[in-house]
Amino acid sequence: MMEERIRKAVEAALKKAGAGSIDFIVERPADMTHGDYAVNVAFAAAKELGQNPRDIANGITEAVRSSLGEDAARVEVAGAGFVNVTLSSGAIARDIARAASEGEAWGRGTEDADKRIIIEYGNPNPFKEMHIGHLMGAIIGEALSRLLESSGAHVARDTFGGDVGPHVAKALWGLRKAGSTEPANATEIGRAYAHASQAYEKSEETKKEIDGLNQEIYEIVAEAEHPESLRAEKRTLLNLWRIGREISMKEFERLYRIIGTRFDYTFFDSDTTDIGIEVVKDGLAKGIFEESDGAIIYRGEKKGLFTLVFITSRGTPTYETKDVGLAFLKEERYPSNRSIIVTASEQTGHFKVFLAALEDIAPLLAKKTTHVAHGFLRLASGKMSSREGNVITAATLLDDVFKKASKKNEDPIVAEQVAVGAVKYMILRQAAGADVVFDPEKSLSLEGDSGPYLQYAYVRAKSVLASASARAVPEASGPESPYLLERLIVRFPEVVARARSDLAPHHVTQYLTALAGEWNSFYAKERIIGGAHETYKLSLTQAFATTMKNGLWLLGIPVPEKM
């Protein structure tokens, strides 16, 4: 790669000048008038060599120019000591030809070839409706999965849902109070949960009932494989639990299909509880955990964190214990080189303590585990709570955007593709840790900074290529100076590599937005069919279409054939 060639030339120049090992950056300047690459090494080497940075940069410039030969149009010193490299039209044309011909392979890497990565995301809880926070996590998780797959890794997707615990007890208590033995849909279960949550906060008697029911559910689920051993009343409760979980999961699967994700493994609290309790109790015997007022706790203060309860005084496990069990279960089901967990940022503190405890229990598991936190998805009404019953569900949001997209796209398939693209773009355009304020009208705009804007740029390019498919165009030479569009396209593999390294899909989103803008400018200024350099421009158009399609695929944004 060109970046590596520049790096080696700089390292050779430093060695010749008598400098030792020096860290420096070879990067793409944000402003393309500064060239295609910028090197900051002169500043880093100035102290060791005892020279002025600009004098060092002059020597490095000659070395880089000699190494790149005809592939460099200009290598020059900028500012107080930067080395800027502008590639020749020939060097860029070779990459454009690659982009136009490689198809799906364009932008892919091999740095994780044959590695096994498991990534957990989404994580909606059965017995509650999927809300927009879970939708946000699912969209980010799918994009991360695709980025990692593009590096050659074998990626397993998993999701983890709480099918036992206080929220389940609340939902089943609410269903019982409503006289519902066979709930019809996830909305009915969600209403029961919201009603019970409010009653739980207002009445001590209700609180005791639900806490007792929570303990009872743990007990019956532990006997689920042998229901004949349960009394009739408990079998009825077990049946209601099974029906509720199945209804919830079917609705989750429907929503996952819409946004284009799927899971290789679905884990539940009931799968991990026994494992987690066993590991924590073993850790208690080893002094990793300690007892306090009948509960088992982990003193996070010894690692600069805080104390968390892992098993309550009633003997029920907390989320932390279930996550410990899940870590061991994942390793059993899918031994991996790396484990990534995507959750909302409000769980960051929990994961710090969980990983600290896991480090004491199983250091290798902890070492390969990474937590990626995302912000909140906010609408005009602000943050919402399923406990209060005013949550905006994932289904509601997707349906609302679909209806708006249908007003401009009569084909329901295209309308759904546009709606999904609109939602995903708004979530993936900024760093995962940042909150997102979702504006339905802005999300569907074709004027820029939206998913449909990227989709339409691709559709327009494909239309140009379709119009030219039957033409005979013999000459294929390009202009003396590369178009800005070309210089952006050739950056794609490096942008993808950075997004993978940083676990940050927003690098791709922001790049594609700039690329679409430059394509629209090129389309407006240049006569592609019938103009000068027609064949070259068509090759450039194909390179743009391939780059945009591959980039949208990485983000999980559908690619319409028409709009």
DAJO-V618522 format. One record per residue. N is the residue number from 1. PHI is phi in radians with two decimals (none if undefined). OMEGA is omega in degrees with one decimal (none if undefined). Layout:
[[N PHI OMEGA] [N PHI OMEGA]]
//
This chain:
[[1 none -176.7] [2 -1.06 179.5] [3 -1.01 -179.8] [4 -1.19 177.1] [5 -1.09 178.7] [6 -1.13 -179.1] [7 -1.05 -178.6] [8 -1.15 178.4] [9 -1.13 179.0] [10 -1.16 -179.7] [11 -1.08 178.4] [12 -1.13 179.3] [13 -1.15 178.8] [14 -1.13 179.7] [15 -1.09 179.8] [16 -1.12 -179.5] [17 -1.40 177.6] [18 1.67 178.9] [19 -1.50 176.3] [20 -1.46 179.5] [21 -1.27 -177.1] [22 -2.25 175.8] [23 -1.38 176.8] [24 -2.61 -175.5] [25 -2.05 168.0] [26 -1.94 -173.6] [27 -2.38 176.2] [28 -1.53 178.7] [29 -1.13 176.5] [30 -1.12 178.6] [31 -1.67 -174.6] [32 -1.26 173.2] [33 -1.23 177.8] [34 -1.58 177.8] [35 1.81 -179.4] [36 -1.64 176.9] [37 -2.44 174.4] [38 -2.29 -178.3] [39 -2.11 -176.8] [40 -1.78 -168.4] [41 -1.09 -175.4] [42 -1.07 178.3] [43 -1.18 -178.9] [44 -1.18 -175.8] [45 -1.57 -172.7] [46 -1.02 -177.0] [47 -1.17 -177.7] [48 -1.17 -177.6] [49 -1.53 -180.0] [50 1.15 -178.1] [51 -2.20 174.1] [52 -1.19 -179.2] [53 -0.94 -177.6] [54 -1.19 176.8] [55 -1.14 177.0] [56 -1.11 -178.9] [57 -1.07 178.8] [58 -1.07 178.6] [59 -1.15 179.5] [60 -1.18 179.1] [61 -0.98 179.7] [62 -1.09 -179.2] [63 -1.15 -179.7] [64 -1.19 179.5] [65 -1.06 179.8] [66 -1.14 -177.7] [67 -1.22 -176.0] [68 -1.44 178.0] [69 0.97 -175.3] [70 -1.24 178.6] [71 -1.31 179.1] [72 -1.92 174.6] [73 -1.39 178.9] [74 -2.59 168.1] [75 -2.29 -171.5] [76 -2.54 176.6] [77 -1.46 179.1] [78 -2.23 177.1] [79 1.06 -175.9] [80 -1.48 178.6] [81 2.79 174.0] [82 -1.31 172.4] [83 -1.97 -179.2] [84 -1.82 -178.8] [85 -2.08 174.7] [86 -1.95 -176.3] [87 -1.33 178.8] [88 -1.35 178.4] [89 -1.09 179.8] [90 -1.16 179.6] [91 -1.12 -179.9] [92 -1.23 -179.9] [93 -1.05 178.6] [94 -1.10 179.4] [95 -1.25 176.2] [96 -1.12 177.4] [97 -1.08 176.7] [98 -1.09 -178.4] [99 -1.07 -177.9] [100 -1.28 -172.4] [101 -1.84 -172.6] [102 -1.38 178.2] [103 1.07 -175.9] [104 -1.11 -178.3] [105 -1.30 -177.4] [106 -1.14 179.5] [107 1.71 -179.4] [108 -1.42 179.4] [109 -2.20 -179.0] [110 -2.30 -172.4] [111 -1.13 178.7] [112 -1.96 -177.3] [113 -0.94 176.2] [114 1.23 173.7] [115 -1.37 179.3] [116 -1.90 -178.5] [117 -2.20 173.9] [118 -1.98 -176.2] [119 -2.25 -177.2] [120 -1.84 179.5] [121 -2.81 -178.6] [122 1.47 173.1] [123 0.95 172.1] [124 -1.24 -179.3] [125 -1.63 170.8] [126 -0.96 -178.5] [127 1.38 171.2] [128 -2.38 176.9] [129 -1.28 176.6] [130 -1.19 179.5] [131 -1.76 -171.6] [132 -1.20 174.8] [133 -1.18 176.2] [134 -1.15 177.1] [135 -1.07 179.1] [136 -1.07 179.2] [137 -1.10 -179.9] [138 -1.16 -179.6] [139 -1.20 177.6] [140 -1.16 -179.7] [141 -1.09 178.3] [142 -1.16 178.4] [143 -1.10 177.7] [144 -1.09 178.8] [145 -1.05 -179.3] [146 -1.21 176.9] [147 -1.05 -179.1] [148 -1.20 175.5] [149 -1.09 -178.5] [150 -1.24 176.4] [151 -1.70 178.9] [152 1.67 -177.6] [153 -1.33 168.9] [154 -1.56 -173.4] [155 -1.94 172.7] [156 -1.88 178.8] [157 -1.70 175.5] [158 -2.38 176.4] [159 -2.31 -171.3] [160 -2.26 -176.6] [161 -2.15 179.6] [162 -1.51 179.0] [163 -1.75 167.6] [164 -2.41 -179.0] [165 2.26 -175.5] [166 -0.97 -177.1] [167 -1.17 178.2] [168 -1.20 178.5] [169 -1.05 179.1] [170 -1.11 -178.8] [171 -1.11 -178.2] [172 -1.23 175.0] [173 -1.08 179.4] [174 -1.11 178.4] [175 -1.14 178.5] [176 -1.07 179.9] [177 -1.09 179.5] [178 -1.46 -179.5] [179 1.27 -177.0] [180 -1.68 176.6] [181 -1.72 177.9] [182 -2.43 -179.0] [183 -1.00 -174.3] [184 -1.46 -174.5] [185 -2.78 -177.7] [186 -1.15 179.7] [187 -1.12 178.3] [188 -1.09 178.5] [189 -1.15 179.1] [190 -1.07 178.1] [191 -1.14 178.8] [192 -1.09 178.8] [193 -1.11 -178.9] [194 -1.09 179.0] [195 -1.09 -178.5] [196 -1.18 -179.7] [197 -1.10 178.4] [198 -1.19 179.1] [199 -1.15 -179.8] [200 -1.06 -178.0] [201 -1.35 -172.1] [202 -1.70 -171.7] [203 -2.26 176.8] [204 -1.14 179.8] [205 -1.11 178.0] [206 -1.12 179.4] [207 -1.03 179.0] [208 -1.12 179.7] [209 -1.09 -176.7] [210 -1.23 177.1] [211 -1.10 177.2] [212 -1.16 178.5] [213 -1.13 177.9] [214 -1.02 178.2] [215 -1.09 -178.7] [216 -1.11 -179.8] [217 -1.14 175.4] [218 -0.97 -176.9] [219 -1.19 -177.5] [220 -1.26 178.6] [221 -1.16 176.9] [222 -1.10 179.9] [223 -1.81 -172.7] [224 -1.05 -179.8] [225 -1.34 -179.9] [226 -2.33 -175.0] [227 -1.11 -179.3] [228 -1.11 179.5] [229 -1.41 -176.9] [230 -1.62 173.6] [231 -1.19 -175.3] [232 -0.98 -178.8] [233 -1.10 -179.8] [234 -1.28 176.0] [235 -1.15 177.1] [236 -1.12 178.1] [237 -1.13 178.3] [238 -1.08 179.4] [239 -1.14 177.6] [240 -1.11 177.0] [241 -1.06 -179.4] [242 -1.14 179.8] [243 -1.09 -179.5] [244 -1.07 -180.0] [245 -1.14 -179.1] [246 -1.11 178.6] [247 -1.07 -179.7] [248 -1.05 -175.8] [249 -1.17 178.1] [250 -1.13 178.1] [251 -1.19 177.3] [252 -1.05 -178.8] [253 -1.10 177.5] [254 -1.08 -179.9] [255 -1.20 177.8] [256 -1.08 178.3] [257 -1.09 -179.1] [258 -1.08 -176.4] [259 -1.56 171.6] [260 1.35 174.2] [261 -2.22 179.4] [262 -2.74 -175.4] [263 -2.22 175.2] [264 -1.43 -179.0] [265 -2.39 171.6] [266 -2.08 -179.8] [267 -1.88 177.5] [268 -2.15 174.0] [269 -0.94 -177.2] [270 -1.14 176.2] [271 -1.40 -168.9] [272 -1.86 -172.7] [273 -1.05 -176.9] [274 -1.08 179.2] [275 -1.09 -178.1] [276 -1.08 179.5] [277 -1.08 -179.9] [278 -1.08 -179.5] [279 -1.16 -179.1] [280 -1.15 179.0] [281 -1.13 174.6] [282 -1.13 176.8] [283 -1.15 176.1] [284 -1.12 179.1] [285 -1.12 -178.6] [286 -1.57 178.7] [287 1.54 177.4] [288 -1.28 177.1] [289 -1.93 175.9] [290 -2.55 178.7] [291 -1.56 177.8] [292 -2.67 179.9] [293 0.93 177.8] [294 1.50 178.3] [295 -1.73 174.5] [296 -1.89 -173.4] [297 -2.20 173.2] [298 -2.06 179.7] [299 -1.46 -179.3] [300 -1.26 -177.6] [301 -1.03 -179.3] [302 -1.14 176.2] [303 -2.11 177.5] [304 1.34 -177.6] [305 -1.99 -178.9] [306 -2.51 -177.8] [307 -1.38 174.3] [308 -2.31 175.0] [309 -1.43 177.0] [310 -1.82 173.6] [311 -2.34 -175.4] [312 -1.27 178.4] [313 -1.14 176.1] [314 -1.49 178.4] [315 1.58 -180.0] [316 -1.61 -178.2] [317 -1.39 173.9] [318 -1.61 178.9] [319 -0.98 -176.5] [320 -1.08 179.8] [321 -1.16 178.3] [322 -1.14 177.1] [323 -1.18 174.2] [324 -1.08 178.0] [325 -1.07 179.9] [326 -1.12 179.9] [327 -1.03 179.0] [328 -1.25 -179.5] [329 -1.15 177.4] [330 -1.04 -178.0] [331 -1.13 177.4] [332 -1.24 -175.7] [333 -1.41 -175.8] [334 -2.53 177.3] [335 -0.97 -170.8] [336 -2.36 171.9] [337 -1.52 -174.8] [338 -2.70 177.5] [339 -2.22 -177.7] [340 -2.10 -179.9] [341 -2.16 -179.1] [342 -1.89 176.9] [343 -2.49 176.1] [344 -1.19 -176.1] [345 -1.12 178.6] [346 -1.14 178.2] [347 -1.70 -177.1] [348 -1.03 180.0] [349 -1.08 177.2] [350 -1.00 -176.7] [351 -1.24 176.5] [352 -1.11 179.5] [353 -1.23 177.6] [354 -1.00 -179.3] [355 -1.21 176.3] [356 -1.13 177.7] [357 -1.15 -180.0] [358 -1.11 177.8] [359 -1.08 177.6] [360 -1.32 -176.7] [361 -1.42 -175.0] [362 -2.50 -173.7] [363 -0.95 -177.6] [364 -1.18 176.9] [365 -1.11 -178.6] [366 -1.14 -175.8] [367 -1.08 -176.4] [368 -1.61 -177.9] [369 -1.73 178.9] [370 -2.15 175.5] [371 -1.77 175.6] [372 -1.90 -177.4] [373 -1.72 174.5] [374 -2.08 -178.7] [375 -1.40 -179.9] [376 -1.71 171.4] [377 -1.68 -173.5] [378 -2.00 172.4] [379 -1.89 -176.4] [380 -1.05 -177.3] [381 -1.44 177.1] [382 1.52 -178.6] [383 -1.16 -177.1] [384 -2.06 -176.9] [385 -2.35 177.4] [386 -1.21 177.6] [387 -1.16 -178.5] [388 -1.54 178.2] [389 1.42 -179.3] [390 -1.95 -179.1] [391 -1.25 171.1] [392 -1.62 -176.3] [393 -1.42 176.9] [394 -1.07 -179.4] [395 -1.09 -179.8] [396 -1.10 -178.7] [397 -1.11 -178.6] [398 -1.09 -179.5] [399 -1.15 179.7] [400 -1.10 -179.0] [401 -1.21 177.3] [402 -1.07 179.9] [403 -1.09 178.2] [404 -1.17 179.7] [405 -1.16 -178.4] [406 -1.16 179.1] [407 -1.19 -179.6] [408 -1.90 -178.9] [409 -2.33 -175.7] [410 -1.18 179.3] [411 -1.22 -177.1] [412 -1.10 178.4] [413 -1.17 178.6] [414 -1.14 179.8] [415 -1.04 178.7] [416 -1.18 178.1] [417 -1.07 179.5] [418 -1.17 -179.5] [419 -1.11 179.1] [420 -1.12 177.5] [421 -1.08 -179.9] [422 -1.12 -178.8] [423 -1.16 -176.8] [424 -1.12 -178.9] [425 -1.04 -177.4] [426 -1.08 178.8] [427 -1.43 -172.2] [428 -1.65 -175.8] [429 -1.41 179.7] [430 -2.27 -174.5] [431 -0.95 -173.3] [432 -1.02 -176.8] [433 -1.35 -175.7] [434 -1.52 174.0] [435 -1.27 179.8] [436 -2.11 173.0] [437 -1.71 -172.8] [438 -1.62 177.7] [439 -2.00 -175.6] [440 -0.97 -178.0] [441 -1.20 179.8] [442 -1.13 -176.8] [443 -1.11 -177.5] [444 -1.79 -177.8] [445 -1.17 175.0] [446 -1.77 -175.5] [447 -1.63 179.3] [448 2.16 178.9] [449 1.01 177.4] [450 -2.73 176.1] [451 -1.10 178.3] [452 -1.03 176.9] [453 -1.08 177.7] [454 -1.21 -179.5] [455 -1.07 -178.1] [456 -1.21 176.4] [457 -1.07 178.3] [458 -1.14 -179.2] [459 -1.04 179.5] [460 -1.10 179.6] [461 -1.12 179.1] [462 -1.14 177.8] [463 -1.15 176.9] [464 -1.07 -178.4] [465 -1.15 178.5] [466 -1.15 179.5] [467 -1.17 -175.7] [468 -1.69 -170.3] [469 -1.06 -176.2] [470 -1.76 -175.7] [471 -1.48 173.6] [472 -1.75 -176.4] [473 -2.29 -170.3] [474 -1.30 -172.8] [475 -1.60 -173.6] [476 -2.28 -178.5] [477 -1.40 -180.0] [478 -1.80 179.5] [479 -1.26 -179.5] [480 -1.10 178.6] [481 -1.86 -178.6] [482 -1.11 171.8] [483 -1.19 175.3] [484 -1.04 178.6] [485 -1.03 178.7] [486 -1.07 -175.5] [487 -1.16 174.3] [488 -1.36 -177.0] [489 -1.01 -174.3] [490 -1.22 177.4] [491 -1.40 -170.9] [492 -0.93 -178.6] [493 -1.02 -179.5] [494 -1.25 177.6] [495 -1.10 179.8] [496 -1.11 179.1] [497 -1.06 179.1] [498 -1.17 179.4] [499 -1.09 176.9] [500 -1.13 -177.2] [501 -1.07 -177.1] [502 -1.54 -171.6] [503 0.88 -171.5] [504 -2.40 -179.2] [505 -1.05 -176.2] [506 -1.11 175.3] [507 -1.04 179.5] [508 -1.21 -178.7] [509 -1.05 -178.3] [510 -1.15 177.3] [511 -1.11 -178.4] [512 -1.10 177.8] [513 -1.13 176.8] [514 -1.12 -179.7] [515 -1.13 179.0] [516 -1.10 178.2] [517 -1.10 179.7] [518 -1.22 176.1] [519 -1.10 -179.8] [520 -1.11 176.7] [521 -1.17 178.2] [522 -1.07 -178.5] [523 -1.08 -178.4] [524 -1.30 -173.8] [525 -1.59 -171.0] [526 -1.82 171.7] [527 -1.53 -173.4] [528 -1.40 -179.7] [529 -1.55 179.2] [530 1.56 179.0] [531 -1.73 177.3] [532 -1.13 178.4] [533 1.02 -173.9] [534 -1.01 -177.1] [535 -1.09 179.7] [536 -1.12 179.6] [537 -1.14 177.0] [538 -1.20 175.2] [539 -1.11 177.6] [540 -1.14 177.0] [541 -1.09 177.4] [542 -1.13 178.7] [543 -1.10 177.2] [544 -1.09 -177.8] [545 -1.07 179.0] [546 -1.12 -179.6] [547 -1.11 -179.6] [548 -1.14 -179.9] [549 -1.10 -179.5] [550 -1.15 178.4] [551 -1.15 178.0] [552 -1.12 177.5] [553 -1.07 179.1] [554 -1.02 179.9] [555 -1.45 -176.9] [556 1.34 179.3] [557 -1.55 -178.6] [558 -1.06 -179.0] [559 -2.00 179.5] [560 -1.22 173.9] [561 -1.57 177.4] [562 -2.65 175.7] [563 -2.58 none]]
//
